[in-house]
Amino acid sequence: MITRQKLQNSPQLVDINKQTYEEQKLDISALPSIVFKGKIDFSNDFYDCAKICDNIIEEIEKLEDNIVPIGFDLEWPFDYKTGAKKTALAQICLNESVCHLLHLYNLSKLPAAFVQLLSHPKVRLVGVKVKNDVRKLGRDFSEFPAEKVVIENCIECGPLANKILNRSCHWSLKNLTAYMLKKKIDKNPEVRNSKWHIQPLSKAQKIYAATDAYVSLLNYLAIKERSSEKEEESSEKKETCKKEED
């Protein structure tokens, strides 16, 4: 199993440039691509989805960490005439070894274990505009406690990055990934705007969905790593000043 410490020490998270996004003038198209290469665990059955969530909860409760970040994202079909349709797919990524894709479109209600997972006291759903996704889930499934999860279980990577980097950007997942990870993610509109409610999903759809959740987790870990670096730098400066005063 890939440990959280190994994931934090992944090459994806090192060598973070300290210049601003504009100062870097990154040509995102020139960056190397990032694609999820672990196991994609797909389920479209109510009971299988429940079992997957039960297993994740069991794994989380074995961890010593008080907070367990989960890369989280949703996909749904969109019609330019009638707007957004019902949530089709939920993506859950705890580490680089596996990403769970739960097809929810044909479910009349969410498995209790799915609700328990997303509202677990140790879980933090991380991503870009992740609160919007959670609220969308609440609109589509009335039994889901969306506002409770938004308040207690969500961390927005964009505002967090602004706080740590002292910025005021409106980050997209694509731009945040380019800045924090020096990687580009594939936002092919043909896949992004595809018919997520129709099964079977293509290989391209599954990779796209898994990569979004995976990159959401990596971005969060990269931001937290930057925060730790700044705290260490601040402590070192204080220690240096103290020695000079003495």
N, C-alpha and C positions, 0 to 999 in steps of 0.2 A: 504494500500500500504506500502511496506517496504521502509523506507527512506534510503537515502545514509548514514546518520549518524548512523542508526541502523546497516547497513551492515558493516560500519567501526568498530563498537563496537562488531561485531560478535565474538563468541568464536574461530572462525577459525583464527582470526588475533591476538590473545593475546599470551603471553608467548613465544615470539620469542627469541630463543637462540642466544647469541651473539658470540659464537665460530664459527670458519670457518667450512665449509662443511666437509673438510677432518678431522678436529679435532673432529668433532662429530662422525665420522665413523658410520653414520646412516645405519641401516639395513632397507632399504625401505620396504621390504616385511613384516617387523614387525609393521609398522605404521598402524594406523586405516585408513580405506578407506574414501575417500570423493566422494560423488555422488550428483549430482543435484537432489533436491527433490521438486522443485517448479513445476509450470505448464509449460509444453512443448507445445508451440504454433506452429504447423506445417502447412506450406502452400506450394502448388505446382502450384498455379494458378497466372498468371501475375497480375490480378487485385487485388486478395487477398494480394499478396506480396506488391503491391503498397499501399494498404489501411493500412497494418500493419506498413509500413515505415512512412506513413503520420501520423499515431497515435503516433509513437515514436518521430517524430520530434515535434509534438504538445506538448508532455510530456516534452521533453528537453527544449523547449522554455519557459515553465512555471517555470522551475527551476531557482533559483537565481544564481546558480553556473555559473562561467564564463567558466569553463572546465568541461565536462561531460565524464568520461571514460566509454567505452563500451568494454566488453569482446568480442573479435571477433576471428573467426576461419573459415576455409573452409575445406571441404572434397571433394575428387575426386577419381575416380577409377584409379588404377595403373596397368599397364601390364608390366611385367619384360622384355618382348621382344620389345614392342613399346613405353614404357614410360608412362608418365602422360597423362590422358585423360582430357576432359573438366571438369571444376568445376561443381560439382553436388549439393553441399549444402553449404549455408552460415549460420553461427550461430551468433546470436546477443544477448548479455546478459547485461542488465542495472542494474539488482539487483537480489536478491535471490528468488524473487517471480515468475518470468517468464523468459523463454528463448525462443527466436524465431528461428525456423528452416525454412529457405526459400530454397526450392528445385528449383534450377536454371537450371538444366541440359537440360530440354526440351524447355527452353526459347530461342528465337532467338535474343532477346535484353533485357537489364535490364530495369525494371521500372524506370522512371525518379525520383520517390520518393526514391528509393533505392540509386541511385547515389547522390541525394541531402542529404540523411541521412549521408552517409559515408564521404561526403565532407563538412558537416555542420561546420561552424566556431567554435562552442562550443564542437564538438565531438572529442574525442581522442580514436582511436582504439588501444586497449592494448592487448598484448599477447607475446608469444615467437615466433620470426621469423614472426611477423605479417606483416612486409613489404614485405616479400616474397609472402605471401598470396595475398596481395593487387596487387602486380605485376602479379601474376598468373591470377587474375580476369581481369586485363587489357589485358593480352594476349588472354583470352577467349572471351572477349566482347570489341570490338574495341572502343565503345563509352564511355567506362569508363576511366576517367582521372587518371590513376593509379599513375603516378609520382607526380602529384599535391597532391593527397591524402597521398602518402608516405611522402612527405616533410611537409605537413601542418597538417595532421590528425593522424599520427601514433606514438605510443610510444612503443619501444622495451623494454620489461621487463628485458631481460637478461643484456644488457648494463646498464640499469638504476640500477639494483641490484648491478652490479659491482662498479658503481660509489658511491652508498650509502654505500656499505659494504667494499669498498676499496679492491676489488677482481679483478681477471682477468680470470674468468671461462667462459667456453662455455656451458651455461645452456640449458638443455632440459626442456620442461614443467614438465616432471616427476621429475627431480632433483630439480628444482626451487620450486615446490610444496612441496617436502619433506623438503627442508630447511626452506622455509618461513612459511609454514602452518603446518608442522609436520604431513602431511597427504600423502597418496599415491593415485594416480589415476590409474584406470584400463586401461592399454594399450594392451589389448588382441589383438594379431595380427590377429585373425580370424575376429574381428570386424573392426579393423583399416584398414585392407586390403580388406575389403568386397566390394561388388558391389554397391557403393553409388548411382550410376545412375539408378539403378533398383528400381522401386516402386512396392508395398509399402515398406517403410523402416521398419525393425523390431524394437521392443521395445528396444532391446539391442543397436541398432545403434542410436536411438534417444537419449537414456540416455548417451551413450558415447559422442555424438556430443554436447549435452547440457552441460555436465560436463566439457568438454574442454573449452568452452567459459566462463562458470561460474568461473572455477578455474583461468583462465586468468585474470578476473576482480579481484578476491580475492588476487592474487599474487601482482597485481599492488597496490591495497589498502594497503597491508601489507608492501610493499616497501616504500610507501609514509608515512605510520605510523612510520616506522623505521627512516626515514629521519627527521620527526618531533621530534622524541625522541632524535636524535643526536643534533639537533639544540637547544633543551631545555637543554641538558647536557652541550653543549658549552656555552650557555648563563649563566647557573648556575656557571660554572667554572670561566667565566669572572667576574661575580658579586662577587664571593668569592675572587678572586685575587684583585679586586678593593678595597674591604673592608679591606683586609690585608695590602694593600699599604697605605690606609687611617689611 
